[in-house]
Amino acid sequence: MLYWLNTLSDGGDFFNLFRYITFRAGGAFFTALIFGFVFGQPLINLLRKKYQNGQPIREDGPASHLETKAGTPTMGGLLILAALTLSTIMWARLDNPYVWLVLFVTVSFGIIGFVDDYAKVSRNSTAGVSGKVRFGVGLVVSAIAGAVAMYLHPEDLSGQLAFPVLKDVLLPLGYIFIPFSMIVIVGSANSVNLTDGLDGLAIMPVMIAAATLGVIAYAVGRVDFTEYLDVHYVPGTGELLIFTAGLIGGGLGFLWYNAPPAAVFMGDTGSLALGGALGAIAVCTKHEIVLAIVGGLFVAEALSVIIQVLYFKRTGKRVFLMAPIHHHFEKRGWAEPQIVIRFWIISLILALIGLATLKLR
């Protein structure tokens, strides 16, 4: 919206700054950050007043959670969603279809998560909306996103799967790209959801991944950068840097209240929305495989659950003391802040590896 202020410029004044994505990304970051700081505590107070029992805690989870986390309000993801949506609409070019596509996926998954969180707190039960229903609606949303992305991509990239490092290799998927996109987006959403089990554990890796994908989106959206880096040019994706900047700003505002001990949980409202956003950005920028590297922590969390369930069904025994894997380390005696910070470090390392793929050609 504010982008159009550049039309007031004569080419050398303040309004000319609104032409630049980097300037508007900074504006989106600070807008979302200030929004989080201003409205964070009022939202927490409202959630505490309306849902006094807070988020229901699983009885089969770590015993310490029943004591330390009981009564903590959930649905804090509303703060992040509101902050990043407002900042994106304010600072991004609203004639850019990629911006609306990612917002569509983010808000849609946020609604799915909100309905699930609301069902839990209103019934005071850990059983929310049926997993099949959540999964099914998520597939529909991601199918729409995959089809639209396929339509928006340049003709030489539409329906193609790009590989990191291998610059000249494209796998022609055709319309199979749509179900592939569904796997990427839904898988990303649910992987982040599984990671959200300790105070501050999910939000920092999400911000790290978003920052990485934002840099990638900016790079692949500029023809000069793509020529230098020898990566595929996807015009228009640079505006997604503004979305990721808003996500980081909103995420930091939320982390202020989510740092151990958390005053609020993001809930499925936040985790599904943010995970879906990461998947959508990866699909838009043709960096789906790089997302698996950058979001390797989320992949590991999801795989730990899959391995645990399959192995238990087959043998009646467990591979991990508890899944997702962060609970395994809790059971082994690691302190919660120790797990959280070490997982943050792993996320940062994976993000750097993901960025390195831009130049390793």
Solvent accessible surface area in square Angstrom, and as a share of the most:
residue,aa,sasa,rsa
1,M,102,0.46
2,L,43,0.21
3,Y,27,0.10
4,W,112,0.39
5,L,54,0.27
6,N,8,0.04
7,T,97,0.57
8,L,114,0.57
9,S,19,0.12
10,D,125,0.65
11,G,46,0.45
12,G,74,0.71
13,D,59,0.30
14,F,119,0.50
15,F,71,0.29
16,N,26,0.13
17,L,69,0.34
18,F,10,0.04
19,R,114,0.42
20,Y,113,0.43
21,I,37,0.19
22,T,78,0.45
23,F,65,0.27
24,R,2,0.01
25,A,8,0.06
26,G,30,0.29
27,G,14,0.13
28,A,0,0.00
29,F,46,0.19
30,F,119,0.49
31,T,27,0.16
32,A,0,0.00
33,L,28,0.14
34,I,101,0.51
35,F,39,0.16
36,G,0,0.00
37,F,86,0.36
38,V,86,0.49
39,F,100,0.42
40,G,1,0.01
41,Q,74,0.33
42,P,70,0.44
43,L,30,0.15
44,I,3,0.01
45,N,78,0.40
46,L,104,0.52
47,L,9,0.04
48,R,111,0.40
49,K,162,0.68
50,K,132,0.56
51,Y,34,0.13
52,Q,149,0.66
53,N,97,0.50
54,G,3,0.03
55,Q,51,0.23
56,P,20,0.13
57,I,33,0.17
58,R,103,0.37
59,E,155,0.69
60,D,104,0.54
61,G,11,0.11
62,P,11,0.07
63,A,77,0.60
64,S,58,0.37
65,H,14,0.06
66,L,78,0.39
67,E,150,0.67
68,T,97,0.57
69,K,13,0.05
70,A,62,0.48
71,G,37,0.36
72,T,15,0.09
73,P,3,0.02
74,T,5,0.03
75,M,3,0.01
76,G,1,0.01
77,G,0,0.00
78,L,60,0.30
79,L,7,0.04
80,I,0,0.00
81,L,20,0.10
82,A,44,0.34
83,A,0,0.00
84,L,0,0.00
85,T,35,0.20
86,L,74,0.37
87,S,0,0.00
88,T,0,0.00
89,I,55,0.28
90,M,48,0.21
91,W,30,0.11
92,A,0,0.00
93,R,76,0.28
94,L,53,0.26
95,D,79,0.41
96,N,14,0.07
97,P,63,0.40
98,Y,7,0.03
99,V,0,0.00
100,W,113,0.40
101,L,11,0.05
102,V,0,0.00
103,L,8,0.04
104,F,77,0.32
105,V,0,0.00
106,T,0,0.00
107,V,61,0.35
108,S,18,0.11
109,F,5,0.02
110,G,2,0.02
111,I,103,0.52
112,I,19,0.10
113,G,0,0.00
114,F,73,0.30
115,V,75,0.43
116,D,1,0.01
117,D,3,0.02
118,Y,101,0.38
119,A,9,0.07
120,K,44,0.18
121,V,16,0.09
122,S,62,0.40
123,R,155,0.57
124,N,86,0.44
125,S,39,0.25
126,T,65,0.38
127,A,65,0.50
128,G,17,0.17
129,V,36,0.21
130,S,60,0.39
131,G,40,0.39
132,K,178,0.75
133,V,81,0.47
134,R,62,0.23
135,F,105,0.44
136,G,30,0.29
137,V,68,0.39
138,G,1,0.01
139,L,50,0.25
140,V,91,0.52
141,V,13,0.07
142,S,0,0.00
143,A,27,0.21
144,I,83,0.42
145,A,2,0.01
146,G,0,0.00
147,A,42,0.32
148,V,56,0.32
149,A,0,0.00
150,M,26,0.12
151,Y,185,0.70
152,L,46,0.23
153,H,8,0.04
154,P,34,0.21
155,E,168,0.75
156,D,103,0.53
157,L,3,0.02
158,S,35,0.23
159,G,1,0.01
160,Q,40,0.18
161,L,15,0.07
162,A,10,0.08
163,F,57,0.24
164,P,25,0.15
165,V,63,0.36
166,L,96,0.48
167,K,82,0.35
168,D,121,0.63
169,V,65,0.37
170,L,55,0.27
171,L,83,0.41
172,P,95,0.60
173,L,30,0.15
174,G,35,0.34
175,Y,174,0.66
176,I,113,0.57
177,F,0,0.00
178,I,36,0.18
179,P,61,0.38
180,F,48,0.20
181,S,0,0.00
182,M,40,0.18
183,I,123,0.63
184,V,21,0.12
185,I,0,0.00
186,V,6,0.03
187,G,33,0.32
188,S,15,0.10
189,A,0,0.00
190,N,50,0.26
191,S,12,0.08
192,V,0,0.00
193,N,30,0.16
194,L,59,0.29
195,T,0,0.00
196,D,43,0.22
197,G,25,0.24
198,L,6,0.03
199,D,9,0.05
200,G,1,0.01
201,L,0,0.00
202,A,1,0.01
203,I,1,0.00
204,M,40,0.18
205,P,2,0.02
206,V,0,0.00
207,M,8,0.04
208,I,25,0.13
209,A,1,0.01
210,A,0,0.00
211,A,41,0.32
212,T,4,0.03
213,L,0,0.00
214,G,0,0.00
215,V,71,0.41
216,I,1,0.00
217,A,0,0.00
218,Y,37,0.14
219,A,5,0.04
220,V,0,0.00
221,G,16,0.15
222,R,87,0.32
223,V,78,0.45
224,D,66,0.34
225,F,76,0.32
226,T,5,0.03
227,E,131,0.59
228,Y,155,0.59
229,L,26,0.13
230,D,61,0.32
231,V,16,0.09
232,H,45,0.20
233,Y,86,0.33
234,V,0,0.00
235,P,59,0.37
236,G,30,0.29
237,T,0,0.00
238,G,4,0.04
239,E,8,0.03
240,L,0,0.00
241,L,32,0.16
242,I,0,0.00
243,F,0,0.00
244,T,1,0.01
245,A,11,0.09
246,G,0,0.00
247,L,0,0.00
248,I,36,0.18
249,G,0,0.00
250,G,0,0.00
251,G,0,0.00
252,L,61,0.30
253,G,0,0.00
254,F,1,0.00
255,L,22,0.11
256,W,176,0.62
257,Y,29,0.11
258,N,9,0.04
259,A,44,0.34
260,P,59,0.37
261,P,124,0.78
262,A,15,0.11
263,A,27,0.21
264,V,4,0.02
265,F,21,0.09
266,M,4,0.02
267,G,6,0.06
268,D,14,0.07
269,T,0,0.00
270,G,0,0.00
271,S,0,0.00
272,L,5,0.03
273,A,0,0.00
274,L,0,0.00
275,G,0,0.00
276,G,0,0.00
277,A,0,0.00
278,L,0,0.00
279,G,0,0.00
280,A,2,0.02
281,I,0,0.00
282,A,0,0.00
283,V,2,0.01
284,C,0,0.00
285,T,1,0.01
286,K,4,0.02
287,H,17,0.08
288,E,7,0.03
289,I,51,0.26
290,V,3,0.02
291,L,16,0.08
292,A,53,0.41
293,I,49,0.25
294,V,5,0.03
295,G,3,0.03
296,G,17,0.17
297,L,10,0.05
298,F,10,0.04
299,V,59,0.34
300,A,44,0.34
301,E,0,0.00
302,A,17,0.13
303,L,88,0.44
304,S,2,0.02
305,V,35,0.20
306,I,90,0.45
307,I,78,0.39
308,Q,16,0.07
309,V,67,0.39
310,L,113,0.56
311,Y,91,0.35
312,F,84,0.35
313,K,161,0.68
314,R,210,0.77
315,T,61,0.35
316,G,48,0.46
317,K,137,0.58
318,R,150,0.55
319,V,70,0.40
320,F,33,0.14
321,L,100,0.50
322,M,18,0.08
323,A,18,0.14
324,P,11,0.07
325,I,34,0.17
326,H,0,0.00
327,H,12,0.05
328,H,28,0.12
329,F,37,0.15
330,E,28,0.13
331,K,103,0.44
332,R,153,0.56
333,G,64,0.61
334,W,73,0.26
335,A,58,0.45
336,E,35,0.16
337,P,68,0.43
338,Q,70,0.31
339,I,0,0.00
340,V,3,0.02
341,I,90,0.45
342,R,105,0.38
343,F,9,0.04
344,W,58,0.20
345,I,93,0.47
346,I,74,0.38
347,S,3,0.02
348,L,94,0.47
349,I,91,0.46
350,L,38,0.19
351,A,4,0.03
352,L,107,0.53
353,I,86,0.44
354,G,0,0.00
355,L,53,0.27
356,A,42,0.33
357,T,9,0.05
358,L,13,0.06
359,K,109,0.46
360,L,107,0.53
361,R,85,0.31
